Amino acid sequence: MPTTPVNPTRPPAAPAAARPRRTGALAALAALAAGALLATGCAQAGTAGSDAGGDGGKGAAPVRVGLVYSKTGLLAAYGKQYADGFRAGLDHATHGTGKVNGHAIVVTERDDAGDASKAVAAGKDLIGKGAKILAGSTDSGIALQMAPLAAQNKVLFLDGPAATDALTGINSYTFRSGRQSYQDTLTAAAMLGDAKGKKVTVLAQDSTFGKANVDAVKAVIGGEGAKVSSVLAPPAATDLTPFARQVRAAKPDLVFVAWAGSTAPALWTALDQQGVLTSAKVTTGLAGTASYPVFGAGGRKITFLAHYFPGAAGTAAEKAMITSVRAAGGTPDLFTPDGFTAAQMVVRAVEGSATDTSVMVKSLEGWTFQGVKGEQQIRAEDHAMLQPMFQAKLTGSGKSAAPELVRTLPRGEVAPPVQPMAG
């Protein structure tokens, strides 16, 4: 899970950020990640036009959008969910026309296969061919290299499922269409009660996504007085028993699991076999529907923080998304809303201008809209996507396992601290 997962209106003032005293910790994380970025060259500078969003008429030029995501590779299942959602969202937001103010939205998809160099090369090529907007990034490490590429070329970058907190405020051209790790952690913190004096162990992969979760747990739950440690496993590891044993040996009060990819079944098997699910309270993000059976009877013992699961929100946008994706032969899942939201953002941006990226940016900043998950807002100060989050439990087991909504947390309750805009 890179877990743990249009009815435009003018926005009200952005809500105050949750727990602002922790801003320093996340700012340090963002600075560290930004410092590790590889330098990338400019393929072709974006140019500002005079279009202020008016109807271009029959001769209106198309707006080119590049989707660069993991069509293949470790996170291919998540990439497909995003792409399915994007197609559904674009159809919904343009009322089936594929156009905004007379401008056709021309989408070109590229597969990064989970490789940052391939993603950057694809991004440069798409920019060179006139793309004004890049979207996608299933992997957090890739997203951190796509963001500076967008800034250098003055095009929009709409992040996909990649959840690293370091993207928030990284530059004025970067936005996210999904949630970030800090929001996952705030959702978990809301269910834990008093954390003072408790021992928390984070079990994650030794990756950008995993480390971001460790830092977020330290900032949020550690900031409430808990002692936070971590067990990190190589992303390619298939024998996960040794790591489950390390978790058990730490004797934590809470185990926070942050995992992504196809090894999740092996992980939960190891945790169950080593008695972790019964020796401590375990919380994790609710992954895609394919993962539900792997928890078995243990799923009832886990408190899930949920970015999304089908039926969680009950909104008009969610119903439209589910209907459209299913009609196209797809299955709505964890990251389908991220793609749907990205398409809503593309339409909003082009309503502002089809050519002037600075106007696109202003059109998105502070925008409050009805998304799949409910009322969402793009915070103007740092482009965080403020959105509801969910708590859930699994009922049944095996193929009958299904999530049940426990609680919906409003966007203001799980808002990450404001990050200073880097550029």
C-alpha positions as CSV (number, residue, x, y, z in Angstrom):
1,M,0.0,0.0,0.0
2,P,2.2,2.9,-0.3
3,T,0.6,2.7,3.2
4,T,-0.3,1.8,4.8
5,P,-4.4,4.7,0.9
6,V,-16.7,18.2,-10.1
7,N,-18.5,20.8,-8.1
8,P,-15.8,23.4,-7.6
9,T,-16.4,26.2,-5.1
10,R,-14.2,29.1,-4.1
11,P,-12.4,28.2,-0.9
12,P,-12.7,29.6,2.6
13,A,-9.6,30.4,4.5
14,A,-7.4,27.4,5.0
15,P,-7.8,25.7,8.4
16,A,-5.1,25.8,10.9
17,A,-2.6,23.0,10.7
18,A,-2.9,20.2,13.2
19,R,-0.2,20.0,15.8
20,P,1.9,23.0,14.5
21,R,4.6,22.4,17.1
22,R,5.9,19.4,15.2
23,T,6.5,21.4,12.0
24,G,10.3,21.4,12.7
25,A,10.5,17.6,12.5
26,L,8.7,17.4,9.2
27,A,10.6,20.4,7.8
28,A,13.8,18.6,8.6
29,L,12.6,15.5,6.9
30,A,11.6,17.6,3.8
31,A,15.0,19.3,3.7
32,L,16.9,16.0,4.1
33,A,14.9,14.4,1.2
34,A,15.2,17.5,-1.0
35,G,19.0,17.6,-0.4
36,A,19.3,14.0,-1.8
37,L,17.6,14.9,-5.1
38,L,19.6,14.3,-8.2
39,A,20.1,17.3,-10.5
40,T,18.0,17.1,-13.6
41,G,18.3,19.1,-16.8
42,C,15.6,21.1,-18.5
43,A,14.2,19.5,-21.6
44,Q,12.2,22.5,-22.7
45,A,11.1,25.5,-20.6
46,G,7.4,26.0,-20.1
47,T,6.1,29.2,-21.6
48,A,3.4,31.4,-20.3
49,G,0.5,32.2,-22.7
50,S,-2.2,34.8,-22.7
51,D,-5.1,32.4,-22.3
52,A,-7.0,33.2,-19.2
53,G,-9.4,30.3,-19.4
54,G,-11.8,31.6,-22.0
55,D,-13.5,29.4,-24.5
56,G,-10.9,28.6,-27.2
57,G,-13.6,27.9,-29.8
58,K,-13.1,25.3,-32.6
59,G,-9.5,26.1,-33.0
60,A,-8.5,25.8,-29.3
61,A,-5.2,24.0,-28.9
62,P,-5.2,20.8,-26.9
63,V,-3.7,20.6,-23.4
64,R,-1.2,17.8,-23.2
65,V,-1.0,15.8,-19.9
66,G,1.6,13.1,-19.2
67,L,0.8,10.2,-16.9
68,V,4.0,8.7,-15.7
69,Y,3.3,5.8,-13.3
70,S,4.2,2.2,-12.5
71,K,2.3,0.3,-15.2
72,T,4.7,-2.6,-14.5
73,G,7.0,-3.4,-11.6
74,L,6.6,-3.9,-7.9
75,L,3.8,-1.4,-7.5
76,A,2.0,-2.1,-10.8
77,A,-1.3,-3.0,-9.1
78,Y,-1.4,0.4,-7.4
79,G,-0.4,2.1,-10.7
80,K,-3.4,0.5,-12.4
81,Q,-5.8,1.7,-9.8
82,Y,-4.5,5.2,-10.2
83,A,-4.8,5.1,-14.0
84,D,-8.3,3.6,-13.8
85,G,-9.4,6.4,-11.5
86,F,-7.8,9.1,-13.7
87,R,-9.8,8.0,-16.7
88,A,-13.0,7.9,-14.7
89,G,-12.3,11.3,-13.1
90,L,-11.6,13.0,-16.4
91,D,-14.8,11.6,-17.9
92,H,-16.7,12.8,-14.9
93,A,-15.1,16.2,-14.6
94,T,-15.5,17.0,-18.3
95,H,-19.1,15.6,-18.4
96,G,-17.9,13.0,-20.9
97,T,-16.5,15.5,-23.4
98,G,-12.8,15.2,-22.6
99,K,-12.6,19.0,-23.1
100,V,-12.3,22.0,-20.9
101,N,-13.4,25.4,-22.3
102,G,-13.0,23.9,-25.8
103,H,-9.5,22.5,-25.2
104,A,-9.2,18.8,-25.6
105,I,-7.3,17.1,-22.8
106,V,-4.8,14.8,-24.5
107,V,-3.3,12.2,-22.1
108,T,-0.2,10.2,-22.9
109,E,0.7,7.4,-20.5
110,R,4.2,6.3,-19.8
111,D,5.4,3.3,-17.7
112,D,8.3,4.1,-15.3
113,A,8.4,0.4,-14.2
114,G,9.3,1.6,-10.7
115,D,12.6,3.1,-12.0
116,A,13.4,6.8,-11.3
117,S,15.6,7.2,-14.3
118,K,12.9,6.0,-16.6
119,A,10.4,8.3,-15.0
120,V,12.6,11.4,-15.4
121,A,13.4,10.4,-19.0
122,A,9.7,10.0,-19.7
123,G,9.0,13.3,-18.0
124,K,11.6,15.2,-20.1
125,D,10.3,13.7,-23.3
126,L,6.7,14.5,-22.5
127,I,7.7,18.1,-21.6
128,G,9.6,18.4,-24.8
129,K,6.5,17.3,-26.7
130,G,4.4,20.1,-25.1
131,A,3.0,18.5,-21.9
132,K,2.0,21.3,-19.4
133,I,1.0,18.8,-16.7
134,L,2.7,15.6,-15.4
135,A,0.9,13.3,-13.1
136,G,1.4,9.9,-11.6
137,S,4.3,8.7,-9.4
138,T,3.3,5.5,-7.7
139,D,6.7,5.4,-5.8
140,S,7.8,8.0,-3.3
141,G,11.4,8.0,-4.4
142,I,10.4,8.6,-8.0
143,A,8.1,11.5,-6.9
144,L,11.0,13.2,-5.2
145,Q,12.8,13.3,-8.5
146,M,9.8,14.3,-10.7
147,A,9.0,17.3,-8.5
148,P,12.3,19.3,-9.2
149,L,12.0,18.4,-12.9
150,A,8.6,20.0,-13.0
151,A,9.8,23.1,-11.2
152,Q,12.8,23.5,-13.5
153,N,10.5,23.3,-16.6
154,K,7.7,25.3,-15.1
155,V,5.0,22.6,-15.6
156,L,2.6,21.2,-13.0
157,F,3.4,17.9,-11.2
158,L,0.4,16.2,-9.6
159,D,1.7,13.4,-7.5
160,G,-0.2,10.1,-7.4
161,P,-0.2,7.4,-4.6
162,A,3.4,8.3,-3.5
163,A,2.9,9.3,0.1
164,T,6.3,10.8,1.3
165,D,5.8,13.9,3.4
166,A,8.8,15.5,1.8
167,L,6.7,16.4,-1.3
168,T,4.5,18.8,0.7
169,G,5.9,22.3,0.1
170,I,8.8,21.1,-2.0
171,N,8.1,23.7,-4.7
172,S,5.2,25.8,-6.1
173,Y,4.6,23.5,-9.1
174,T,4.1,20.3,-7.1
175,F,0.7,19.2,-5.8
176,R,-0.5,15.8,-4.5
177,S,-3.7,14.1,-5.4
178,G,-3.6,11.5,-2.6
179,R,-2.8,11.5,1.1
180,Q,0.7,11.7,2.7
181,S,2.3,9.6,5.4
182,Y,1.7,12.2,8.2
183,Q,-2.1,11.9,7.6
184,D,-1.8,8.1,8.0
185,T,0.0,8.6,11.3
186,L,-2.5,11.2,12.6
187,T,-5.3,8.7,11.8
188,A,-3.4,6.0,13.8
189,A,-2.7,8.5,16.7
190,A,-6.4,9.3,16.9
191,M,-7.2,5.7,17.8
192,L,-4.4,5.1,20.3
193,G,-5.4,7.3,23.2
194,D,-2.7,8.4,25.6
195,A,0.7,7.5,24.2
196,K,2.8,8.8,27.1
197,G,5.3,6.2,28.2
198,K,4.2,3.6,25.7
199,K,6.6,1.7,23.4
200,V,5.9,1.8,19.7
201,T,7.7,-0.2,17.1
202,V,7.5,0.7,13.4
203,L,7.9,-2.2,11.0
204,A,8.6,-1.0,7.5
205,Q,10.7,-1.5,4.4
206,D,14.0,0.2,4.2
207,S,12.8,2.7,1.5
208,T,11.8,6.3,1.1
209,F,8.2,5.4,1.9
210,G,9.2,3.2,4.9
211,K,11.5,5.8,6.4
212,A,9.0,8.6,5.9
213,N,6.6,6.5,8.0
214,V,9.2,6.0,10.7
215,D,9.8,9.8,10.9
216,A,6.1,10.6,10.9
217,V,5.5,8.2,13.8
218,K,8.4,9.7,15.7
219,A,7.1,13.2,15.1
220,V,3.5,12.5,15.9
221,I,3.2,9.6,18.4
222,G,6.7,10.2,19.8
223,G,5.8,13.8,20.2
224,E,3.0,12.6,22.6
225,G,5.6,10.9,24.8
226,A,5.9,7.5,23.3
227,K,9.3,5.8,22.8
228,V,9.5,4.9,19.1
229,S,11.9,2.4,17.6
230,S,11.9,0.8,14.1
231,V,12.6,-2.5,12.4
232,L,13.4,-2.0,8.7
233,A,13.5,-4.8,6.1
234,P,15.1,-4.6,2.6
235,P,12.3,-4.1,0.0
236,A,13.4,-7.2,-1.9
237,A,13.3,-9.5,1.2
238,T,11.1,-12.5,0.9
239,D,11.9,-14.3,4.2
240,L,10.4,-11.9,6.8
241,T,10.4,-14.2,9.8
242,P,13.6,-12.6,11.2
243,F,12.0,-9.2,11.2
244,A,8.9,-10.4,12.8
245,R,11.0,-11.9,15.6
246,Q,12.8,-8.5,16.1
247,V,9.4,-6.9,16.5
248,R,8.3,-9.5,19.1
249,A,11.6,-9.1,21.0
250,A,11.1,-5.3,21.3
251,K,8.0,-6.0,23.4
252,P,6.1,-2.9,22.1
253,D,2.7,-1.7,23.3
254,L,1.9,-0.8,19.7
255,V,3.2,-2.1,16.3
256,F,2.8,0.3,13.5
257,V,3.2,-1.5,10.1
258,A,3.9,0.4,6.9
259,W,4.4,-1.9,4.0
260,A,4.1,-1.7,0.2
261,G,4.1,-4.3,-2.5
262,S,3.6,-8.0,-3.2
263,T,5.4,-9.3,-0.1
264,A,2.6,-8.3,2.2
265,P,1.1,-11.8,2.5
266,A,4.5,-13.2,3.6
267,L,4.8,-10.4,6.1
268,W,1.4,-11.0,7.8
269,T,2.0,-14.7,7.8
270,A,5.3,-14.2,9.7
271,L,3.8,-11.8,12.2
272,D,1.0,-14.2,12.9
273,Q,3.3,-17.2,13.2
274,Q,5.6,-15.3,15.6
275,G,2.7,-14.2,17.8
276,V,3.0,-10.5,17.2
277,L,-0.7,-10.1,16.5
278,T,-1.6,-11.4,20.0
279,S,1.3,-10.0,22.0
280,A,0.8,-6.3,21.1
281,K,-1.8,-3.9,19.6
282,V,-1.1,-3.8,15.8
283,T,-2.2,-1.0,13.5
284,T,-1.6,-0.6,9.8
285,G,-3.0,1.0,6.7
286,L,-5.8,-0.9,5.0
287,A,-4.4,-2.0,1.7
288,G,-6.2,-3.0,-1.5
289,T,-9.0,-5.5,-1.7
290,A,-6.6,-8.3,-2.8
291,S,-4.9,-8.1,0.6
292,Y,-8.0,-8.6,2.8
293,P,-7.8,-12.4,2.8
294,V,-4.1,-12.5,3.9
295,F,-5.0,-11.3,7.4
296,G,-7.3,-14.3,8.1
297,A,-8.9,-14.4,11.5
298,G,-6.2,-12.0,12.7
299,G,-7.8,-9.2,10.7
300,R,-10.3,-8.8,13.6
301,K,-7.4,-8.0,16.0
302,I,-6.0,-5.2,13.8
303,T,-7.1,-1.6,14.0
304,F,-6.8,-0.3,10.5
305,L,-6.2,3.3,9.4
306,A,-7.7,3.7,6.0
307,H,-6.9,6.1,3.1
308,Y,-9.9,4.6,1.2
309,F,-11.9,1.5,0.6
310,P,-14.9,1.2,-1.8
311,G,-18.0,2.4,0.0
312,A,-16.2,4.2,2.7
313,A,-17.3,7.7,1.7
314,G,-20.8,7.4,0.2
315,T,-20.3,10.6,-1.8
316,A,-21.7,11.4,-5.3
317,A,-18.2,11.5,-6.7
318,E,-17.4,8.1,-5.2
319,K,-20.6,6.6,-6.8
320,A,-19.6,8.1,-10.1
321,M,-16.1,6.7,-9.9
322,I,-17.2,3.2,-8.9
323,T,-19.8,3.1,-11.7
324,S,-17.3,4.4,-14.4
325,V,-14.4,2.1,-13.4
326,R,-16.6,-1.0,-13.3
327,A,-18.2,-0.1,-16.6
328,A,-14.7,0.0,-18.1
329,G,-13.9,-3.5,-16.7
330,G,-11.8,-2.3,-13.7
331,T,-12.2,-2.7,-10.0
332,P,-12.3,0.3,-7.7
333,D,-9.6,0.0,-5.0
334,L,-7.3,1.8,-2.6
335,F,-5.7,4.3,-4.9
336,T,-8.5,4.7,-7.5
337,P,-9.6,8.0,-5.8
338,D,-6.0,9.4,-6.2
339,G,-6.4,9.2,-10.0
340,F,-9.9,10.5,-10.0
341,T,-8.8,13.5,-7.9
342,A,-5.8,14.2,-10.2
343,A,-8.2,14.4,-13.1
344,Q,-10.4,16.8,-11.2
345,M,-7.3,18.9,-10.6
346,V,-6.3,18.9,-14.2
347,V,-9.8,20.2,-15.2
348,R,-9.6,22.9,-12.5
349,A,-6.2,24.0,-13.6
350,V,-7.2,24.2,-17.3
351,E,-10.3,26.1,-16.3
352,G,-7.8,28.7,-15.0
353,S,-5.6,28.7,-18.1
354,A,-4.7,26.2,-20.9
355,T,-1.3,27.7,-21.4
356,D,-0.1,29.8,-18.4
357,T,1.2,27.5,-15.7
358,S,1.4,30.2,-13.1
359,V,-2.4,30.7,-13.5
360,M,-2.9,27.0,-13.2
361,V,-1.1,27.0,-9.9
362,K,-3.2,29.9,-8.6
363,S,-6.4,28.1,-9.7
364,L,-5.4,25.1,-7.6
365,E,-4.1,26.8,-4.5
366,G,-6.8,26.9,-1.8
367,W,-9.3,25.1,-3.9
368,T,-12.1,23.3,-1.9
369,F,-14.0,20.7,-3.8
370,Q,-16.2,17.6,-3.5
371,G,-13.9,14.6,-4.0
372,V,-14.4,10.9,-3.8
373,K,-13.7,10.9,-0.1
374,G,-15.8,14.0,0.7
375,E,-14.8,17.6,1.0
376,Q,-11.2,18.1,0.2
377,Q,-9.0,21.2,0.0
378,I,-5.6,22.0,-1.5
379,R,-3.9,24.1,1.2
380,A,-2.5,27.2,-0.4
381,E,0.6,27.5,1.8
382,D,2.2,24.2,0.9
383,H,-0.2,22.3,-1.4
384,A,-1.0,19.6,1.1
385,M,-4.2,17.8,0.1
386,L,-6.4,18.1,3.1
387,Q,-9.0,15.2,3.1
388,P,-11.0,12.9,5.3
389,M,-9.4,9.7,6.6
390,F,-11.1,6.6,7.8
391,Q,-10.7,4.0,10.6
392,A,-11.9,0.5,9.8
393,K,-11.9,-3.2,10.8
394,L,-12.2,-6.3,8.8
395,T,-15.2,-8.6,9.2
396,G,-15.2,-12.2,8.0
397,S,-12.1,-14.0,6.8
398,G,-10.6,-15.4,3.6
399,K,-12.6,-14.5,0.5
400,S,-15.4,-13.1,2.6
401,A,-13.2,-10.6,4.4
402,A,-14.5,-7.1,4.0
403,P,-13.8,-3.7,5.6
404,E,-16.4,-2.0,7.9
405,L,-16.2,1.7,8.6
406,V,-15.5,2.5,12.2
407,R,-15.0,6.3,12.0
408,T,-14.5,9.1,9.5
409,L,-12.1,11.7,10.5
410,P,-12.7,15.2,9.0
411,R,-9.9,16.8,7.0
412,G,-9.1,19.3,9.7
413,E,-8.5,16.7,12.3
414,V,-5.8,14.9,10.2
415,A,-4.2,18.0,8.6
416,P,-0.4,17.8,8.6
417,P,1.6,20.8,9.8
418,V,2.2,23.6,7.3
419,Q,5.5,23.4,5.5
420,P,7.3,26.5,4.2
421,M,7.2,26.5,0.4
422,A,10.7,25.7,-0.8
423,G,10.4,27.4,-4.2
